Amino acid sequence: MGVTIAAEVLRQIAEIYAVEKDIRGTSSGQRLSARQARSAPLVEALGIWLKLQRLSISAKPRLGEKLAYIHRHWDGLQTFLTDGRVEIDSN
C-alpha cells in the first residue's frame, strides 16, 4: 500500500513540475498566471488526496510520518502559487 501511495504522490508532483518546465524562462507575471490556472488545481487535488490518505494510514509508520510532515508544511509548500518570483523548490 505504501509503495502505491508513494507512486501516486510522485505522479501528481511530476504533473506540477511539468507545468514549471513549460513556464521556465517566462516573466514572474506570466508564471503566476500559469501557476494559478494550471498548477493551483493540481496542488488542490493533491492536497485533498493527501488528506484522504492520512485518514487511512497510521501516523506511526514511516509513510504516516511523511504525510504528517507534508500536512504541517502544506501552506509553505504552496508559496510558489501566489508569487511568480518564487521558485517551486530550492534546487
Contacts in CASP RR format, 6 or more apart in sequence:
PFRMAT RR
TARGET T0000
AUTHOR 0000-0000-0000
METHOD contacts of the structure
MODEL  1
MGVTIAAEVLRQIAEIYAVEKDIRGTSSGQRLSARQARSAPLVEALGIWL
KLQRLSISAKPRLGEKLAYIHRHWDGLQTFLTDGRVEIDSN
1 57 0 8 1.000
2 57 0 8 1.000
2 63 0 8 1.000
5 53 0 8 1.000
5 57 0 8 1.000
5 63 0 8 1.000
6 63 0 8 1.000
8 49 0 8 1.000
9 46 0 8 1.000
9 50 0 8 1.000
12 42 0 8 1.000
12 45 0 8 1.000
12 46 0 8 1.000
12 49 0 8 1.000
13 46 0 8 1.000
15 42 0 8 1.000
16 39 0 8 1.000
16 42 0 8 1.000
16 43 0 8 1.000
16 46 0 8 1.000
16 88 0 8 1.000
17 88 0 8 1.000
19 34 0 8 1.000
19 35 0 8 1.000
19 38 0 8 1.000
19 39 0 8 1.000
19 42 0 8 1.000
20 39 0 8 1.000
20 88 0 8 1.000
22 34 0 8 1.000
23 30 0 8 1.000
23 31 0 8 1.000
23 34 0 8 1.000
23 35 0 8 1.000
26 34 0 8 1.000
28 83 0 8 1.000
28 84 0 8 1.000
28 85 0 8 1.000
29 84 0 8 1.000
31 84 0 8 1.000
32 82 0 8 1.000
32 83 0 8 1.000
32 84 0 8 1.000
35 80 0 8 1.000
35 81 0 8 1.000
35 84 0 8 1.000
36 81 0 8 1.000
39 80 0 8 1.000
39 81 0 8 1.000
40 81 0 8 1.000
43 78 0 8 1.000
43 81 0 8 1.000
47 74 0 8 1.000
50 67 0 8 1.000
50 70 0 8 1.000
50 71 0 8 1.000
51 71 0 8 1.000
53 67 0 8 1.000
54 64 0 8 1.000
54 67 0 8 1.000
54 68 0 8 1.000
54 71 0 8 1.000
57 63 0 8 1.000
57 64 0 8 1.000
57 67 0 8 1.000
58 64 0 8 1.000
59 65 0 8 1.000
59 68 0 8 1.000
70 77 0 8 1.000
79 86 0 8 1.000
80 86 0 8 1.000
80 87 0 8 1.000
80 88 0 8 1.000
END
